[in-house]
Amino acid sequence: MSYPQFDEADLKKTHSLIEKNAPAEILYNSVSYNIAPSEWYMVTKKFFSKIKIYDKKNAEEWLNIEIPISDNERLAEFQLTLYNYQNGKVEKTIINKKDQLKENLVKGIKIYKLAIPNILDGSVIEYNYKLENNNIFNLTYYLQYNIPVVYEEYNFEYPVLMSYAFNNTGTNILKPKYSVNKNQDHVGGGFEVFRFGYENIASIPKELFVKDNERYRARVKPELTKYSTKYFSYDSAESWSKVADRLNNSDEFGAFLKNNVKDILPENIKTFYDPLERANKIFDFVKYNYKWNKKDGIITSQKLRQLTKTKSGSAADINLLLVMLLRYAGLEANPLLISTVDNGILNIFSPNPGNLNMVLASVKINNQFYFYDATSFASKVNILPRRDWNDFGILIEGAKGIDLSFSNTNTSKKDLIIKANLDIENSEIIGTFTQNENGLYAIESYDEFDENNDKYNQSFKTEFNTNMKEVQSRLDDNGNFKSEMKFSTSNFIDVVGNKIILNPLLFLNSGNEVFDQKDERKNQIDFISAFTREKKVEIEIPEGYKVTDLPKPKKIRTDDKEITYLYKVEFTNNKLSVISKVEVASQNYPKEYYTFFKQIWRIITESENQVISLIKI
C-alpha cells in the first residue's frame, strides 16, 4: 500500500525490457477500492501511476492524463509530478491544483483531462487521485494497455456484511504473481481484504478488425453478490428470471412499463394491418420525436411525463417507451437487455444485472424476433449500430429472463462512384464523386455527420487527399446515407509529352494493404457485418487520345464462396470504365482465416495499383 519513492534510475532507463520498441511503459500502477460501512456504503478509489516515456512522438495517448468521473462521483484529490533529466540534474514539476484539469464530456461520461507540459523523451510521470462515490457495483479494473506494464496491483477492502465474487474476463486471464485474501479488523468492524500483484504484462495486441479492444483486455472484476443497509438489502440472483422479477418490481423498469401511453401514439399508426409495418412505423415515430442523450443504462432516469415533455432521455427511457407503444398497438413486445461492445462480453452464466448496460426493444411476429434501437436515428429493424452487436442478450418476458444469442445477418453495402474528365492543358482531373452507404455503413457515417456536419464533410478531402468542394450529405427515407461532391486533383495524373499516365481508379485505389499484420493473429476477425464494397469509375477520354495496355482483369473466389473479388477495366466510345468489387459473406471469421484475407487483399492491391497510358494520336 506504500507507493514507491522516486528512483533516478527510472529516468536513465532507455527502453522497456518487456517490449524493446514500446514508446512508453507503465512502471507502476496501483488502484485500491475501500468501502466504508455506512448507511449508503461510501466507496473510495485511490489510484497511483508511474509512466516512463521513451518516444513521445509515438506515445501521444500517454502525454495526457484522463480521469473519468461518473454521476454522483467526486474528485477529492489530485497531484501530478513530472521528472526530467537535463544537464546531469533531475528537474521536478508538480501540478496539484484540480482547477488545472479541464472538464470534457465524451460519450456521456465526464472526463477530467490534463495535457502534461514539458514532456521529453525519457520523462517519468507520476500522478495520483482519489474519487468518492456510492457505486458499489462497478469496481472493475483493467490490467492491460497499449503499452507494457512492469508492475501493478489491485487492492480491495469491504465490510464482511457484504460479499463479492470475482468474474475476471479477457482473452487471457492473467494470474497474479502475488495474492492475498484475509479478514482484518478496522474501525467499524471486520473487513474482507483482497490484494493482487502482477508483473511484466505485455501490451494488448494492436489488431484491426476487432469489435472493441475492451472485450479482450484482461481485467479484475468483482461482482456484488450480497449486501444490506438499514433501508435495503440485496442478494445476487440465482437466475436471469430472478433478475427479471426484480426489474419488474422496480419503479424504474416494471412500473415505468405500466404507464398509460394512449395519448402519445398517433391513432393512424395503429391502423396498419401488417404487424411488421406497424412496428416499423412506431419505431420511426419514436426515432423522429425523441433524442438519445448518450446515456446508457437498463433502468429509466426520469418519469414518463418528463420524458414526453423534454423529448430527450437515456437508452432505457427511449427504448422502454418504444416497448410500451408497441404493446399498446397490439404487438408482442419486450425489452432486450444487452452489454454493449465496449462494456465487454456478457457472461450469460452469471446472472448479474450490473453486467448489462443497454436496453433494446424486441417484437415477436410469427415466432420470429425483430430488434429495434431507437437511440440510433439511422438504424432500422434488425439493422442496429455497431455497439449493439455483442453476441448475447437477456429477453425480459414478464417475470422470465431468457438468454438469447443474436448476430448481424445483414449485408452492408458501400458504393463509391466517380465520373471524371481529363483537363490535359492543366494536367488535372475534374469530376463528381458519390458515396452511397446502407446498413452498418450508413449508421456509422450518419452518426459522424450528426455529431459535426462540417467536420464530416471536410473528412473526404483528408481521406482521399483530393480537393473536394460543395459536399452535400443526407440520410434518405430508406435509411441509406449519401454524400455527393465535386472534385479536382492533379495528384493522380502525369502528362509527359504526348503521353498521359494515370491509375484509372484515381483516388479510390487501395494503396497499402489493409491486412498487413506481421505478428500472429490473436483475435477473431470481426467485421460486425457482411459487406459489399464496389468502386465504379467512369473517365471521359479526350478526343485524339487512345488507350494502350488496359489493366489485366481479375476475378477470384474462395472455395467456400466467403470472399469474392472482381476487377475489370473497359474502354468503349471514348469512355474508360473501371469496376473493383469485393464481397465478404459473413460478419466474422476465426483468426485462422487471416491468411486468406491477407492473400486476397494483396491481389486487390496489385490489381488496383495498375496504371494505364493514353497516347495522343
Order of alpha helices (4+ residues) and beta strands (2+ residues): alpha-beta-beta-beta-beta-beta-beta-beta-beta-beta-beta-beta-beta-beta-beta-beta-beta-alpha-alpha-alpha-beta-alpha-beta-alpha-beta-beta-beta-beta-beta-beta-beta-alpha-alpha-beta-beta-beta-beta-beta-beta-beta-beta-beta-beta-beta-alpha-beta
